[in-house]
Amino acid sequence: MITTLLKITVILFGPQGLVYVDIPRNLTMDCFDQCDVLREQYATYNDKANVWEIKDKQGFSFVGCYC
């Protein structure tokens, strides 16, 4: 039986390595579209370093999501 995952796992890179954060999934939106919304809401792109940095200035970078 196939079950639908009701979460998105956001992958962040921080001072101590990779961090995985589970976030409830919005079922009215495609998973990867929701990942884009999360990235744009919580991170800013640093063109010089070529990385999406989390806005709270704690040293975390947004790597991506898996669904």
N, C-alpha and C positions, 0 to 999 in steps of 0.2 A: 504494500500500500504506500502510495506517495503522499507525503504530508507537506503542507506549505509552511515555510519558516516565517514566523511573525516577528522577525527581528532583522536588523542590519548591524553588522559588525564593522565598526569604524576602526581603522588602523592608524595609530599615531606613532611617531618616532620621537622619543624624548631622551633626556640625559642618561637614562639607565637602560635604553633599548626600546624595543617595540612594546606598545601598549594596545590592548584590544578592548574596545568599549562597545557593549551591546546596547542598541537603541531600538525601542519599539518601532515597527514598520508601519507606515501609512499605506493602507491597502488600496487607496484610491489613486496612488501614484506608482509608477514604475520604480523599482528598487534603485536603479542607477540614477534616475532623475532625482530621487530623494537624496541620494549621496551627493549629487551636485549642489542641491539646495543647502545641505548641511555644510559642505565645504565653503560655499560662498557666504554663509551666515557666520561661521566661526573662524574663518581663516582669511588671510590676505596674501597675495602673491608677492614674493620678493624676487624681482627680476634679476637682481645682481647675483643672488645665491641660487636662482632657479628652483625655488621651493615654496610650498604653501605653508606659511607660518600661522600657528594658532594665535588669535588676537590677544589672549590674556598675558602674553609675554613671559610664560613660564618655561620657554625653551622647547616646546613641542612643535613638530611639523606634521601636517596632514598628509598621510601616505595614500589612503584610499579606503574603499569599502568592499566587503563581499557579502553576498546575500544568500 
